[in-house]
Amino acid sequence: MKIALNLEDWSTRGLILVGLAMLALLFVGPQIFDLFVLLKVILLISTAMLALSLGFIWGFGGILCFGQSVFFGLGGYAYAIGVINIGESTVPILLSVLVPAAFAMMLGYFMFYGRLSDIYLAVVTLAVTLIFYAFMRSTSGEEYHIGSARLMGFNGISSIPGFNWPGFPDSPLWPDDIYYVSVVLLILVYFGLRYLLRTHFGRVVVAIRENEARAEYLGYDVRFYKTMTFTVGAAVAGLAGCLFVNFNNFINPDVFALGLAAQIIMWVLIGGVGTLVGPMLGSVALQMLYNWLGTQKFADFLNTYLVFGAIILVFVLAVPQGLLPSARALALRFLPWVRSQEEQETAARARESAGNG
Amino acid sequence: MAEQRPPILETRGLTMRFGGVVAVDNVDFSLAEGELRCLIGPNGAGKTTFFRCLTHIYKASAGEVLYRGENITGSHTHQIARRGIGIKTQVPSVFDGLDVRENIWLSARRHHKERETDRAVDAILERIGLTALSKRLVGRLSHGERQGVELGVVLAGDPELILLDEPTAGMTHEEVHRTTEMIREINRTASLIVVEHDMQFIKAIANRVTVFNQGAILVEDTMENVLRNQEVRDIYLGKREVA
């Protein structure tokens, strides 16, 4: 794989920018954040990774999954149940990735090999999430346990052991260690997905988003590629769920609720479908906005949800493309020096044809 | 080359029903290796449906499709494509959001190794005359240029049999001329079935013509004989005169 470092190219510049931002988060973060903020950032990294997973399968694979939270929840529960039974966190971390991936592969097999159309796919994935929600809420009885881990119904599982140093169950990671692990995992996942999109597999995935029929005429098995894309997305969401459990050592069936399922869609939509950074920014921006709104005092007839919903509505109408693509378009329009040579040529052509017309 | 070769493509009793409508009616069709055949017939005669049954875009109601003597009736579209059948659709089916080069690359990479792909792509771009546009988004190109891109995409797959559905639709006179040349050239290495309406174009490229009417084959003959055939004039050319 030839990866030329071409600074004229927007995506390369963007990649460098993202890399620098993530390194800053990694090294500067612990110096300036206190413990409370550090934990908050671990939560935001976990949800950013969740948004990233949907941003990948929706924005690049063209698969609108309305139940991405099912894989997030499965990852969290798999880690929790694993670590309670095993008493060590290394294998449970793997489980948090493998269990959702295996489930997605099975679900994907039925949906993609059954040629389910896009809208039904959204409905089916949402229904699956809600089934998990209903089921997990009904597991408070003593008979619901996996090994020594009781599922505890809607109370959820608490006091879940966090990460420990691999092979040393008695030396747990402190919050700042978990912070480092989270940032490093986010960096690995982000650049891993970027790399994947440059491989033959990734390029076919994008081609399928563009024109499924043509991809088939070229001899690509669309069903296989979509199932694998869906599985990769689920694996990433599962890892995010694992980080989520480490944020407060707790998980309950709310991870499968409609609220989270809908929020992920909003994060990606607001951040920008078709980008990887956009959904991450969208998830951070929306959660910070929501938290801030929660601290404000509104008139009695307004509540936080209402104001939040109104802001999102206005935003989607005003900036339908999402944060990142719009910011990029603005930069290209008003800052000519950020344009690559090719974009300058395109702009020149556009001016020319406008002049002729 | 007088040796006896099996037909590259054959259908036996191929039938496609949509509810009560029989769009393709018990068609026995045969194409020799290296042949270039044109399919003509009035609108709704079943040409495009016949194409779609060949490539399993539609699942035929009855009958079978044989490729080099092997039954491919139940194979999926991508499996049929992998056997070396290239498909060019009526409305250009390309990757509009990707650039010209990426379009060709996706086709070439399927059967070339990573290292060889770029060279193969360059050769195709040269062949279809789109080298200068290689970095442009396909969705921004003119209709004729997109037709050209789709042809390039099909050729990059190195097909042995190519199905072309109205390759000159929406092309300028100049583009039709270029396409005629290109189809002749392609025919040196591949067999072709071409659905067309443009009679000048058909005269320029085909020896044998198959006339479809109401889902069935009406006549199969040389272009001259087909044009002289009274029945064909009645159902097809005759109608045009009236119109």
Interface residues (C-beta under 8 A of the other chain):
Chain A: M1 H200 R203 V204 V206 A207 R209 E210 N211 A213 R214 A215 E216 Y217 L218 G219 Y220 D221 V222 E342
Chain B: T55 I57 H76 T77 H78 Q79 A81 R82 G86 I87 T89 S93 V94 F95 D96 G97 L98 E102 W105 L106 S107 R109 R110 H111 E114 K135 V153 V154 G157
